[in-house]
Amino acid sequence: MNWTNPFSMPGRWYKGNVHTHTTRSDGQLDPDERVAAYRAAGYDFIALTDHFIVSNDAGRSTDGFLIIDGVECHANGPELGEGYHILGLNVPPDAPLEDPMTVEEIKRVLLDAGALVALAHPYWSGNTVQRTLGVLDGMFALEVFNATTLGAGKGTARVHWDDALDWGARVFGLAVDDSHGTEHDVFKGWMMLKAPSLDAASVIAALKAGAFYSTTGPRIEEVVLDDGRIYVRCSPATSITFVAQRYHGRRFVAGSGKRLHEAEHVLRGEERYIRIEVWDASGGTAWTNPIYFY
């Protein structure tokens, strides 16, 4: 089994968004305004990820708010789709990135620089799973939720994630805003990350280990894996789903006018992975990262 369980780790929970744009590229707020808006909204950390412009703001972090230097790059893709958008987190400002670059060149520069690399909004980009698997090699995550692409009706990538996991990719799921504006794509999707303290080393280590869950509203309060069963406790939910490859999962649904606060699933022993999805009455969703059994 391969799993970092943030719900049993020491430390505290921090709220963050790791895909954010400013006036340095195509965002509507300058970096100071963007940081101030997220801090005022109760976030603890943010990554500034303008297009092909690596931020240089980590040094302006404070005791109560962490800024992660990042970037979003894009490369031409296959004949289907408009290309690949690649997110880099904890990127040094002098990383040799330039437009155009191939997706493999972008990944090599970011990984050589010690950055964490993720695939942004694969559904919106038309990145079919057949065209995604090789690209995911070396990436720690893909975006399962992206607020700004909701406008095109393609803000979630649950099927992309599960298809990749079914094929053996080991990737976490990120919920992000990809904020450009000030209303439609802010404070919609975020992660709750467990770390011993709010500093760059601790947060990056937690991201790399998958010590977080992603959400658009619901809270996941406890996950226990013990003696062939998996248990989850959460905020009031209309459904709780244990998702595995193909047909090996199980969904629990609250009755009319009722809510679920917990669920337990007995494993069959054939699961390659399990992840948990919680839905609430307003349509909000929370996602744990996968537990791998191989």
C-alpha positions, 0 to 999 in steps of 0.5 A: 500500500502507498498512502500518506494519510493527512487526517492522521498526521500531526500539524494543522490544516492550511487552505490554499489555491495553487493556480492564480493569474495576475496582470503580469499575464492575463489576470485582472488584479496585480500581484499585491491585489490578488494576494490581498484578496485571497488572504482576506478570503481566509486562505493561508497560501497561494501560488502565482502562476502567470503564463510563461512568467515565473513569479518572484514573490516568495520572499514577500511571504509573511508569518500568516500568508505564504506565497509560492512562486510558480508558472503556467506554460503551454505547449502544442499538443496532438491533433485533437485538443488545443495543447497541454497547459503545464503548472509549475510550483516552487519554481526558481525565478531564473528557470530557463523557460521560453515560449515556444517549448515542447511539453517534454522541454517544459517538464525537463526544465521544471523538474530539473529546477526542483519544481512540482509539475501538474497538468492543468484543466485536461478536459477543457484542453481536449487532452484525451486520456490516450494523449495524457498518459505519457504527458503525466509521467513525472507529474505529481498531480492533475487538476480535477477541478478548475473554476475558470473552465466551468464557463465552457462546461468542462471544469471537472476532469474526474474521468480523466483522473480515473482513466489515468489511475486505472492505467497505472498513473500515480497522480493526485487531484487538485481543485483550483481557481485558475483565477483571472477575474474577480468574481466568476473564477475566485474562491471556488476550488481549493485544497486543504493541506496538512503541514507542521507549519506554514513555510515553503519547505513544509507546504511543498513537502506536503504537496509532494506527499499528497497530504491534502484533499481538494474541495469546492465546499464539503469538508472531509474530517477523517479517513481511516483504513484498517483491517480491510475497511475504509471509513470516512467522516465528513460534513453533511453530504448527499452522497459519499463514493469510494471510487476504484478502477472499473466497477470495484467502488461503491456509492452511498446516497442519503435518503430524501431530506437526509444527509450522510456524515460518514460511510464505511466500505469493505474492500474486496481485495481487488482494488488497485486504488481507492479515492473518496468523493463527497457531494453536498446538497449545493453540488459541492464536491470534495476529493481525497487523493488515491490510496494505492494497493500495488 
